[in-house]
Amino acid sequence: MSKPFGPLPPEFAAQAGDLMIGGRAASEWVADHGSPIFVYDPAIVASRVAAFRSAFPAVDLHYAIKANPHPAMLAAIAPLVDGLDVASAGELHKALGAKPDSTISFAGPGKRNDELEAAIVAGATLNVESEGEAARALAIGERLGRAPRLAVRVNPDIELKGSGMKMGGRPSPFGVDAERVAALVRTIVAGGADWRGFHIFAGSQALDSQALIETQAATLALAERLSDEAGHMPPLVNLGGGFGIPHFAGDTPIDLKAIGDALGDALEHTRLQSRYAIELGRWLVGESGVYLSRVVDRKESRGETFLVVDGGLHHQLAASGNFGTVVRRNYPVAVAHRMGEAGGEEVSVVGCLCTPLDRLADKVLLPPADVGDTIAIFIAGAYGATASPSLFLGHPPAVECVATRP
């Protein structure tokens, strides 16, 4: 029995014939740059930014660059957003090249002393994850003669219901438990740091709009309580993100306007005199990318048809079901030159690696495809090339291209 696959992103769903990405046919991208290849369209990201601005006019937008740190994508996105969020010294270096000012924040457990020092020198905000990390940052700042910019990442006593990855409401290596935050804030202020506020992240990849609304309200209430307990007003409250995008059959987009309206109403009634930010990665860039891989073999085995492509999970781990999913389900997929055609045969799209895990689409209905044809895997703009085991079995990396429109 064939298995469904997820809905194509809106920019591609209505296409017929040749798949167009960034104004060019998929066949042109492959002819010019080879296969496998990731193609990213920053115009799709710009449309997501515009939608966010319309729904959240009073909230800053930060981009979590771990979703897609490609230099050309960063260069396109940085002018559109209010801040960049990084999670390593390597990402900090990339962010400084794209947005060389103080609108960079650095989160993540286990920051090394050299990373803390680099962030302090760069003027980035450190979202400290523990009392020990805060003490190290204060000591480094004293040695440098510079007041470090410190915010506290909070391990909240809430979690984002229905999220793909829960980050709160439980013991965690991420952030300081909410009940210990006030004391740490007072220590940071007394230590002479430039106190920057709270970073509160409850979960990610949620498609339940009501759950997002409730979580944002609870996050705002938590920030108010922590501010009262600490006796210090946070200059900025990073409300986290968690906005999901449809990946699988039955998934539907979040109601951005409803979420924005609810948060806007909550902000009108809050006692905090702070700026607010929402930090997004996948929601901004995920639907902007397509992974293209050419069929190198078509084979039959005991009644099943396999399209063997020249790519695989070493480039696009998430689509293989081996990155953050419990039950394997199919990402949106298409035969690139037969967009809009009904599926005519049941096939599995498998990669070139010597492992049964290397399956990019499992028993899906697609228009007939043969050797030389190109298979398109969508939702490839986030956590693709950089989140996949690219060195596995020694195959070359996929090319990454960013579309430029006139």
Phi, psi and chi 1 to 4 in degrees:
 res  aa     phi    psi   chi1   chi2   chi3   chi4
   1 MET       -  132.1  179.1 -178.8  -66.8      -
   2 SER   -68.8  155.5   61.4      -      -      -
   3 LYS  -115.0  143.4  -59.4  178.2 -178.5  179.4
   4 PRO   -73.9  163.7   29.0  -35.3      -      -
   5 PHE  -127.5  166.2   51.1   82.2      -      -
   6 GLY   -68.0  165.7      -      -      -      -
   7 PRO   -73.5  141.0   28.2  -34.7      -      -
   8 LEU   -67.1  144.1  -88.2   62.1      -      -
   9 PRO   -54.8  150.3  -25.1   34.6      -      -
  10 PRO   -56.2  -32.8   15.3  -28.5      -      -
  11 GLU   -67.7  -19.1  -73.3   80.1    3.8      -
  12 PHE  -112.3  -16.3  -56.3  108.0      -      -
  13 ALA   -63.4  -32.8      -      -      -      -
  14 ALA   -92.9    3.6      -      -      -      -
  15 GLN   -75.4  150.5  -68.8 -168.5   18.7      -
  16 ALA  -132.8  149.3      -      -      -      -
  17 GLY    79.0 -130.3      -      -      -      -
  18 ASP   -74.3  135.5  -72.9  -20.3      -      -
  19 LEU   -66.9  127.9  170.3   63.9      -      -
  20 MET  -108.6  128.6  -57.9  -63.5  -67.7      -
  21 ILE  -128.5  117.9  -46.6  167.6      -      -
  22 GLY    60.6   32.3      -      -      -      -
  23 GLY    85.4    2.7      -      -      -      -
  24 ARG  -127.7  149.4  -59.6 -177.2   68.0 -158.2
  25 ALA   -70.5  146.9      -      -      -      -
  26 ALA   -55.5  -37.2      -      -      -      -
  27 SER   -62.4  -33.2   57.1      -      -      -
  28 GLU   -68.6  -42.6  -67.4 -177.8   58.4      -
  29 TRP   -59.5  -45.0  -73.4  108.2      -      -
  30 VAL   -68.4  -40.6  171.1      -      -      -
  31 ALA   -63.1  -37.5      -      -      -      -
  32 ASP   -82.0  -32.7  -71.3  -10.4      -      -
  33 HIS  -123.0   -5.6  -58.9  -77.5      -      -
  34 GLY    88.1 -177.1      -      -      -      -
  35 SER  -138.6  141.5  170.3      -      -      -
  36 PRO   -78.2  161.4  -11.9   28.7      -      -
  37 ILE  -152.8  138.9  178.7  174.7      -      -
  38 PHE   -97.1  133.5  -72.6   92.6      -      -
  39 VAL  -121.8  126.2 -175.1      -      -      -
  40 TYR  -113.6  138.9  -49.6  124.6      -      -
  41 ASP  -115.9  102.1 -174.0   -4.0      -      -
  42 PRO   -62.3  -20.4  -21.2   32.9      -      -
  43 ALA   -63.6  -33.2      -      -      -      -
  44 ILE   -67.7  -40.2  -66.7  176.4      -      -
  45 VAL   -61.2  -43.6 -178.4      -      -      -
  46 ALA   -59.8  -36.0      -      -      -      -
  47 SER   -68.5  -34.3   72.5      -      -      -
  48 ARG   -68.9  -39.9  -58.4  -63.4 -176.9  -89.9
  49 VAL   -61.7  -43.7  172.4      -      -      -
  50 ALA   -62.4  -40.2      -      -      -      -
  51 ALA   -63.9  -40.7      -      -      -      -
  52 PHE   -62.9  -47.3  178.2   91.7      -      -
  53 ARG   -58.6  -38.6  -61.8  -67.1 -169.7 -164.5
  54 SER   -67.3  -39.1  176.9      -      -      -
  55 ALA   -83.5  -26.7      -      -      -      -
  56 PHE  -129.4   65.4  -61.0   87.8      -      -
  57 PRO   -64.7  -21.7   23.2  -33.3      -      -
  58 ALA  -103.3   12.2      -      -      -      -
  59 VAL  -123.3  134.5  179.3      -      -      -
  60 ASP   -71.5  153.7  -71.4  -10.6      -      -
  61 LEU  -115.2  122.1  173.8   60.0      -      -
  62 HIS  -110.4  144.5  -70.5 -169.6      -      -
  63 TYR  -105.9  122.9  173.3   50.7      -      -
  64 ALA   -83.5  103.8      -      -      -      -
  65 ILE   -72.2  -11.7   76.8  169.9      -      -
  66 LYS   -60.2  -23.4   61.6  179.7  174.7  -73.6
  67 ALA   -63.8  -39.5      -      -      -      -
  68 ASN  -163.5   99.6 -172.0  -30.4      -      -
  69 PRO   -93.6   16.2   34.6  -34.2      -      -
  70 HIS   -55.1  131.1 -170.5  -80.9      -      -
  71 PRO   -55.3  -41.2  -26.8   34.9      -      -
  72 ALA   -69.5  -34.0      -      -      -      -
  73 MET   -67.7  -42.5  -75.4  -68.8  -82.5      -
  74 LEU   -60.2  -42.9  -85.3 -177.6      -      -
  75 ALA   -61.8  -34.2      -      -      -      -
  76 ALA   -77.9  -35.1      -      -      -      -
  77 ILE   -84.0  -37.1  -65.6  170.3      -      -
  78 ALA   -51.6  -44.1      -      -      -      -
  79 PRO   -68.8  -15.4  -16.8   30.8      -      -
  80 LEU   -90.3  -16.6  -55.9  178.5      -      -
  81 VAL  -116.3  170.4  -61.0      -      -      -
  82 ASP   -96.7  -12.3  -55.2  -61.5      -      -
  83 GLY  -167.8  159.7      -      -      -      -
  84 LEU  -120.0  134.1  -61.9  175.4      -      -
  85 ASP  -109.3  130.1  -68.1  -38.2      -      -
  86 VAL  -122.9  167.0  -54.5      -      -      -
  87 ALA  -138.6   17.6      -      -      -      -
  88 SER  -165.9  166.2   71.2      -      -      -
  89 ALA   -64.6  -34.6      -      -      -      -
  90 GLY   -62.8  -44.2      -      -      -      -
  91 GLU   -67.5  -35.7  -73.0 -169.1  -12.0      -
  92 LEU   -59.4  -43.7  174.1   64.6      -      -
  93 HIS   -60.8  -43.1  178.2   73.1      -      -
  94 LYS   -64.9  -42.2  -70.0 -177.8  178.7 -178.8
  95 ALA   -64.2  -40.2      -      -      -      -
  96 LEU   -63.4  -32.3  -72.3  170.1      -      -
  97 GLY   -70.0  -27.0      -      -      -      -
  98 ALA   -95.5  -30.5      -      -      -      -
  99 LYS  -147.2   76.2 -155.9  173.4 -174.8   70.7
 100 PRO   -78.0   64.9   29.5  -33.6      -      -
 101 ASP  -148.4 -165.3   54.6   30.1      -      -
 102 SER   -87.2   10.5   60.5      -      -      -
 103 THR   -93.5   34.6   56.5      -      -      -
 104 ILE  -114.2  133.5  -63.0  171.6      -      -
 105 SER  -122.7  149.9   59.9      -      -      -
 106 PHE  -125.9  112.5 -170.9  160.1      -      -
 107 ALA  -117.6  169.8      -      -      -      -
 108 GLY   122.7  138.9      -      -      -      -
 109 PRO   -74.5  157.5   29.5  -34.9      -      -
 110 GLY    75.0   30.3      -      -      -      -
 111 LYS   -66.4  128.1  -58.1 -177.8 -168.7   72.2
 112 ARG   -74.0  161.7  -56.9 -175.4  -52.8  -88.1
 113 ASN   -61.4  -37.1  -77.3   -9.0      -      -
 114 ASP   -67.2  -30.4   62.8  -57.1      -      -
 115 GLU   -71.8  -41.4  -67.9 -179.2  -53.8      -
 116 LEU   -60.1  -44.2  -64.0  175.4      -      -
 117 GLU   -63.7  -43.4 -178.9  168.2  -24.2      -
 118 ALA   -60.8  -40.3      -      -      -      -
 119 ALA   -67.2  -41.3      -      -      -      -
 120 ILE   -64.5  -44.2  -68.1  168.2      -      -
 121 VAL   -62.9  -38.3  169.2      -      -      -
 122 ALA   -75.9  -12.8      -      -      -      -
 123 GLY    79.8   17.8      -      -      -      -
 124 ALA   -78.7  154.6      -      -      -      -
 125 THR   -84.0  128.0  -66.3      -      -      -
 126 LEU   -93.8  119.7  -76.2  162.4      -      -
 127 ASN   -86.0   95.6  -65.7  -39.9      -      -
 128 VAL   -72.9  142.3  -63.1      -      -      -
 129 GLU  -104.9   -5.0  -51.9  -91.9   -6.8      -
 130 SER  -163.2  166.0   69.7      -      -      -
 131 GLU   -63.8  -38.2  -68.4   88.9  -12.6      -
 132 GLY   -63.4  -41.3      -      -      -      -
 133 GLU   -65.5  -39.2 -173.7  176.7  -79.6      -
 134 ALA   -62.5  -42.2      -      -      -      -
 135 ALA   -63.4  -41.3      -      -      -      -
 136 ARG   -64.2  -40.3  -71.9 -170.9  -69.5  125.6
 137 ALA   -64.9  -41.7      -      -      -      -
 138 LEU   -63.1  -41.7  -72.5  168.7      -      -
 139 ALA   -65.4  -41.6      -      -      -      -
 140 ILE   -65.3  -42.3  -68.6  168.7      -      -
 141 GLY   -60.9  -39.9      -      -      -      -
 142 GLU   -64.4  -42.4 -177.0  175.7    4.8      -
 143 ARG   -63.1  -37.8  174.2  172.1   58.4   79.2
 144 LEU   -80.7  -15.0  -64.3  174.0      -      -
 145 GLY    72.8   30.3      -      -      -      -
 146 ARG  -132.0  137.7  -58.0 -174.6   64.1  156.9
 147 ALA   -78.5  114.0      -      -      -      -
 148 PRO   -69.7  145.2   25.9  -32.3      -      -
 149 ARG   -86.9  111.8  -68.2  177.0  168.6  171.7
 150 LEU  -123.5  130.0  -58.4 -175.5      -      -
 151 ALA  -117.4  161.2      -      -      -      -
 152 VAL  -106.6  123.3  174.0      -      -      -
 153 ARG   -80.7  124.6 -179.3  170.5  179.9  176.2
 154 VAL   -98.5  130.6  179.8      -      -      -
 155 ASN   -85.9   98.7  176.9   25.5      -      -
 156 PRO   -71.8  159.3   27.0  -33.7      -      -
 157 ASP   -91.2   27.9   43.4   15.5      -      -
 158 ILE  -133.1  161.7   55.2  174.3      -      -
 159 GLU  -134.6  156.0   67.5  179.3   20.6      -
 160 LEU   -84.0  109.0  176.6   51.2      -      -
 161 LYS   -65.0  139.5  -62.9  175.7 -177.7  177.3
 162 GLY    75.6   11.3      -      -      -      -
 163 SER   -83.7  153.8   62.2      -      -      -
 164 GLY   -71.7  -28.1      -      -      -      -
 165 MET  -140.8  107.8 -173.8  179.4  -63.3      -
 166 LYS   -81.7  134.0  -66.2  177.8  173.4   60.1
 167 MET  -120.5    5.0  -55.2  -73.2  -75.8      -
 168 GLY  -143.0  173.7      -      -      -      -
 169 GLY    78.2   17.6      -      -      -      -
 170 ARG  -161.2  166.0   59.6 -170.4   63.3 -164.4
 171 PRO   -57.0  139.8  -23.4   33.7      -      -
 172 SER  -155.2  145.0  174.1      -      -      -
 173 PRO   -74.9   -8.2   28.0  -33.9      -      -
 174 PHE   -99.6  120.7  -56.3  103.0      -      -
 175 GLY    80.3  171.4      -      -      -      -
 176 VAL   -99.1  132.3  178.0      -      -      -
 177 ASP   -53.2  137.0  -67.2  -12.9      -      -
 178 ALA   -52.7  -36.6      -      -      -      -
 179 GLU   -71.6  -11.7   57.1  -89.7   22.6      -
 180 ARG  -107.4   -0.2  -57.1 -153.7  -47.0  -94.8
 181 VAL   -68.5  -44.0  166.0      -      -      -
 182 ALA   -57.8  -45.6      -      -      -      -
 183 ALA   -62.7  -39.3      -      -      -      -
 184 LEU   -67.1  -39.9  179.2   56.8      -      -
 185 VAL   -58.6  -44.5  170.8      -      -      -
 186 ARG   -63.5  -37.9  -70.4 -168.4  -69.5  -90.9
 187 THR   -63.8  -42.8  -61.7      -      -      -
 188 ILE   -62.9  -46.4  -74.3  171.2      -      -
 189 VAL   -64.8  -44.4  174.0      -      -      -
 190 ALA   -64.7  -27.3      -      -      -      -
 191 GLY   -79.3   -0.4      -      -      -      -
 192 GLY    88.1   11.6      -      -      -      -
 193 ALA   -74.5  161.4      -      -      -      -
 194 ASP   -86.1   97.8 -178.2   -1.4      -      -
 195 TRP   -70.0  123.4  161.1 -120.5      -      -
 196 ARG  -112.4  -11.1  -59.1  -50.6  -57.1  156.6
 197 GLY   122.6 -151.9      -      -      -      -
 198 PHE  -118.9  146.5  -61.2  125.0      -      -
 199 HIS  -121.8  113.8  178.4  -88.8      -      -
 200 ILE  -125.1  110.5  -52.9  174.5      -      -
 201 PHE  -124.2  113.7 -159.8   95.0      -      -
 202 ALA   -98.9  -15.2      -      -      -      -
 203 GLY   168.2  176.9      -      -      -      -
 204 SER  -141.4  165.7   66.6      -      -      -
 205 GLN    51.8   54.0 -176.5   48.4   21.8      -
 206 ALA  -101.2  135.8      -      -      -      -
 207 LEU  -111.6    4.1  -69.2  170.3      -      -
 208 ASP   -92.9  102.7 -174.9  -26.6      -      -
 209 SER   -61.5  -40.4  -61.3      -      -      -
 210 GLN   -65.5  -37.4 -173.5   56.9   39.3      -
 211 ALA   -64.2  -39.2      -      -      -      -
 212 LEU   -64.5  -42.3  -75.7  162.8      -      -
 213 ILE   -60.6  -47.3  -70.4  170.2      -      -
 214 GLU   -65.4  -38.5  -67.1  171.5    2.0      -
 215 THR   -68.1  -41.1  -60.7      -      -      -
 216 GLN   -63.7  -39.2  -72.2 -177.6  -16.5      -
 217 ALA   -64.2  -43.2      -      -      -      -
 218 ALA   -67.0  -35.8      -      -      -      -
 219 THR   -65.2  -42.4  -60.2      -      -      -
 220 LEU   -63.8  -42.7 -171.3   58.0      -      -
 221 ALA   -63.3  -38.9      -      -      -      -
 222 LEU   -64.0  -42.6  175.2   59.5      -      -
 223 ALA   -61.4  -40.2      -      -      -      -
 224 GLU   -61.3  -45.9  -70.2  178.7  -19.8      -
 225 ARG   -64.2  -44.1  173.1  164.4   61.6   84.8
 226 LEU   -65.3  -37.7  -65.4  176.0      -      -
 227 SER   -62.0  -44.4  176.0      -      -      -
 228 ASP   -62.8  -44.5  -69.6  -16.8      -      -
 229 GLU   -66.0  -37.2  -67.7  174.2   -4.2      -
 230 ALA   -79.1  -26.3      -      -      -      -
 231 GLY    77.4   19.5      -      -      -      -
 232 HIS  -138.3  132.6  -65.8  -78.2      -      -
 233 MET   -78.7  129.1 -175.5   69.2   63.6      -
 234 PRO   -75.2  126.4   26.9  -32.7      -      -
 235 PRO   -61.5  -34.7  -22.9   33.4      -      -
 236 LEU  -137.6  137.7  175.4   72.7      -      -
 237 VAL  -117.1  110.7  176.9      -      -      -
 238 ASN   -84.7  111.6 -176.0  -32.3      -      -
 239 LEU   -81.3    8.2  -62.6  165.5      -      -
 240 GLY    76.4 -157.6      -      -      -      -
 241 GLY  -140.7 -104.3      -      -      -      -
 242 GLY    90.2   -0.7      -      -      -      -
 243 PHE   -68.3  122.0  -65.5    6.5      -      -
 244 GLY   -92.6  164.3      -      -      -      -
 245 ILE  -126.6  151.1   55.6  175.7      -      -
 246 PRO   -66.7  127.2  -19.9   33.0      -      -
 247 HIS  -114.6  -34.8  -74.8   70.7      -      -
 248 PHE  -123.9  165.3  -51.8  116.4      -      -
 249 ALA   -55.2  133.0      -      -      -      -
 250 GLY    92.3  -15.6      -      -      -      -
 251 ASP   -70.0  142.7  -74.2   -6.1      -      -
 252 THR  -130.4  152.4   55.5      -      -      -
 253 PRO   -67.0  156.9  -16.3   29.0      -      -
 254 ILE   -71.0  158.3   58.7  172.7      -      -
 255 ASP   -90.5   89.8 -172.3  -21.4      -      -
 256 LEU   -61.7  -41.2 -161.6   65.9      -      -
 257 LYS   -63.7  -43.0 -175.9  178.0 -174.5  -55.4
 258 ALA   -63.3  -41.4      -      -      -      -
 259 ILE   -65.3  -44.2  -60.9  167.3      -      -
 260 GLY   -64.6  -41.5      -      -      -      -
 261 ASP   -62.4  -43.2  -73.0  -12.8      -      -
 262 ALA   -64.9  -42.9      -      -      -      -
 263 LEU   -68.3  -39.8 -178.7   58.3      -      -
 264 GLY   -59.0  -41.4      -      -      -      -
 265 ASP   -65.0  -41.5 -177.4   65.2      -      -
 266 ALA   -64.5  -38.9      -      -      -      -
 267 LEU   -68.1  -29.5  -67.4 -179.5      -      -
 268 GLU   -67.0  -22.5  -73.0 -177.4    2.8      -
 269 HIS  -109.9    2.1  -64.5   89.7      -      -
 270 THR   -77.1  152.5 -177.5      -      -      -
 271 ARG   -85.6  -12.4  -67.2 -179.7  -74.3  103.1
 272 LEU   -73.3  141.9  -66.1  177.8      -      -
 273 GLN  -110.4   70.3  -62.2  174.6  -12.9      -
 274 SER  -129.4  163.1  -52.1      -      -      -
 275 ARG   -87.3  159.6  -67.1 -175.9   65.4 -178.1
 276 TYR  -130.7  148.0  -59.5   90.4      -      -
 277 ALA  -138.4  150.2      -      -      -      -
 278 ILE  -119.7  133.8  -72.1  177.1      -      -
 279 GLU  -106.8  117.5  171.8 -172.7  -24.4      -
 280 LEU  -128.3  145.5  -61.9  172.1      -      -
 281 GLY  -129.6  -75.0      -      -      -      -
 282 ARG   -55.1  -42.0 -174.5 -165.2  -39.9  -96.4
 283 TRP   -63.5  -31.9 -173.7   84.6      -      -
 284 LEU   -78.4  -41.9  -75.6  174.3      -      -
 285 VAL  -114.2  -16.2  -61.0      -      -      -
 286 GLY   -56.1  -45.3      -      -      -      -
 287 GLU   -81.3   -3.2  -66.4  173.3  -47.4      -
 288 SER   -84.4  -10.1   72.5      -      -      -
 289 GLY  -115.5  148.7      -      -      -      -
 290 VAL  -131.0  134.6 -176.3      -      -      -
 291 TYR  -101.3  122.3  177.0   63.2      -      -
 292 LEU  -110.8  130.0  -56.8  174.1      -      -
 293 SER  -142.2  134.7 -169.9      -      -      -
 294 ARG   -88.6  141.6 -174.0  177.0  -74.7  154.4
 295 VAL   -72.3  124.8  178.3      -      -      -
 296 VAL  -107.4  -16.1  -64.9      -      -      -
 297 ASP  -156.4  146.8 -165.5   12.7      -      -
 298 ARG  -125.4  122.7  176.5 -171.8  169.5   98.1
 299 LYS  -138.9  153.7   61.6  177.3  -67.7 -175.5
 300 GLU  -109.2  138.1  -51.6  -67.9  -31.8      -
 301 SER  -145.5  109.9  175.5      -      -      -
 302 ARG    50.1   48.0  -66.7  179.4  174.3  161.3
 303 GLY    88.1   -0.5      -      -      -      -
 304 GLU  -114.7  149.9  -66.3 -172.2   21.1      -
 305 THR  -108.4  132.5  -59.0      -      -      -
 306 PHE  -119.8  130.7  -65.1   89.0      -      -
 307 LEU  -100.7  112.1  -59.2  177.6      -      -
 308 VAL   -94.2  121.0 -174.5      -      -      -
 309 VAL  -107.5  167.2  -62.9      -      -      -
 310 ASP   -86.6    6.5   55.9    6.6      -      -
 311 GLY  -113.8 -154.0      -      -      -      -
 312 GLY   157.2 -162.1      -      -      -      -
 313 LEU   -68.7  -17.4   67.5   77.0      -      -
 314 HIS   -69.3  -14.5   54.2  -51.6      -      -
 315 HIS  -109.0  -38.6  -58.5  149.6      -      -
 316 GLN  -131.3   68.8 -174.3   58.0  -19.1      -
 317 LEU   -59.3  -40.4 -178.7   67.0      -      -
 318 ALA   -60.4  -41.7      -      -      -      -
 319 ALA   -66.4  -20.6      -      -      -      -
 320 SER   -81.1   -6.3   72.8      -      -      -
 321 GLY    85.5   13.3      -      -      -      -
 322 ASN  -111.2   23.6  -66.1  -67.8      -      -
 323 PHE  -139.0   90.9 -175.7   71.9      -      -
 324 GLY    82.9   10.9      -      -      -      -
 325 THR  -120.8  147.3   56.6      -      -      -
 326 VAL   -92.6  -46.3  176.5      -      -      -
 327 VAL  -105.7  127.0  177.9      -      -      -
 328 ARG   -70.1  124.3 -162.5 -142.3  175.6  -80.1
 329 ARG  -131.9  162.8  -67.1  177.3  -70.3  172.1
 330 ASN   -92.3  128.9  -69.6  -48.4      -      -
 331 TYR   -66.9  163.4  -90.5   43.8      -      -
 332 PRO   -59.8  136.6  -20.1   30.9      -      -
 333 VAL  -144.9  151.8   58.8      -      -      -
 334 ALA  -155.0  158.0      -      -      -      -
 335 VAL   -84.7  120.1  178.9      -      -      -
 336 ALA   -61.8  -29.1      -      -      -      -
 337 HIS   -99.2    8.9   69.8  -71.6      -      -
 338 ARG  -131.2   42.8  -51.0 -168.7   75.1  165.9
 339 MET   -62.8  139.4  -65.5  -68.5  -69.9      -
 340 GLY    86.3   -9.0      -      -      -      -
 341 GLU   -83.4  146.9  -68.0 -172.8   25.3      -
 342 ALA   -70.3  149.1      -      -      -      -
 343 GLY   -66.2  130.3      -      -      -      -
 344 GLY  -109.9  -16.1      -      -      -      -
 345 GLU  -149.0  152.4   62.3  175.5    2.4      -
 346 GLU   -89.9  123.3 -179.1 -175.7  -67.5      -
 347 VAL  -138.5  160.0  -62.3      -      -      -
 348 SER  -114.5  132.3  -69.5      -      -      -
 349 VAL   -96.2  117.6  179.7      -      -      -
 350 VAL  -122.5  154.4  -60.2      -      -      -
 351 GLY   -89.4 -169.8      -      -      -      -
 352 CYS   -97.7    5.8   57.1      -      -      -
 353 LEU   -86.9  153.2  -55.8 -178.0      -      -
 354 CYS   -85.4   63.0  -66.5      -      -      -
 355 THR  -154.4  138.6  168.2      -      -      -
 356 PRO   -68.6   -9.6   23.3  -33.8      -      -
 357 LEU   -73.3  -15.4  -61.3  177.2      -      -
 358 ASP   -84.3   74.6 -166.5   10.5      -      -
 359 ARG  -131.4  114.0 -174.4  172.0  -67.4 -128.5
 360 LEU   -89.7  -21.8  -62.9  177.5      -      -
 361 ALA  -153.3  130.6      -      -      -      -
 362 ASP  -111.6  109.9 -175.8   34.2      -      -
 363 LYS    52.1   57.2  -63.3 -178.5  179.5  179.4
 364 VAL  -102.9  155.7  -66.1      -      -      -
 365 LEU   -90.1  116.7  -76.8  176.6      -      -
 366 LEU  -130.9  157.4  -69.6  178.2      -      -
 367 PRO   -59.9  151.9  -21.2   32.2      -      -
 368 PRO   -55.4  136.5  -26.4   35.2      -      -
 369 ALA  -135.1  153.1      -      -      -      -
 370 ASP  -138.9  179.4 -148.7  -27.4      -      -
 371 VAL   -55.6  133.3  172.1      -      -      -
 372 GLY    97.1  -20.9      -      -      -      -
 373 ASP   -74.2  160.1  -68.8  -21.3      -      -
 374 THR  -110.3  132.5  -63.9      -      -      -
 375 ILE  -100.4  134.3  -57.9  -62.4      -      -
 376 ALA  -108.5  126.1      -      -      -      -
 377 ILE  -109.6  121.5  -53.2  -69.0      -      -
 378 PHE   -91.9 -178.2  -62.7   87.4      -      -
 379 ILE    55.9   45.0  -40.7  -65.2      -      -
 380 ALA  -108.4   10.2      -      -      -      -
 381 GLY   -85.0  -12.0      -      -      -      -
 382 ALA  -130.2  139.2      -      -      -      -
 383 TYR    53.2   46.2  -56.5  108.9      -      -
 384 GLY  -105.4  -94.0      -      -      -      -
 385 ALA   -58.0  -43.2      -      -      -      -
 386 THR   -82.0  -13.5   56.0      -      -      -
 387 ALA  -105.4   11.8      -      -      -      -
 388 SER  -115.2  154.6  -58.3      -      -      -
 389 PRO   -78.6   76.1   29.1  -34.2      -      -
 390 SER   -65.6  -21.2   59.4      -      -      -
 391 LEU   -89.2   -5.1  -62.5 -179.6      -      -
 392 PHE   -63.4  121.9 -174.3   46.1      -      -
 393 LEU    68.4    7.6  -64.7 -173.7      -      -
 394 GLY    77.9   14.1      -      -      -      -
 395 HIS   -74.5  152.4  -72.9  -80.1      -      -
 396 PRO   -69.7  156.5   23.8  -33.1      -      -
 397 PRO   -70.2  159.4   26.5  -34.8      -      -
 398 ALA   -76.1  147.8      -      -      -      -
 399 VAL   -71.4  144.1  175.4      -      -      -
 400 GLU  -118.7  126.7  -66.0 -179.9  -89.1      -
 401 CYS  -127.1  144.2  -71.1      -      -      -
 402 VAL  -115.2  123.8  177.4      -      -      -
 403 ALA   -71.7  139.3      -      -      -      -
 404 THR  -119.9  128.3   56.4      -      -      -
 405 ARG  -103.3  147.5  -64.8  173.4 -176.1  -99.9
 406 PRO   -64.8      -   20.8  -29.6      -      -
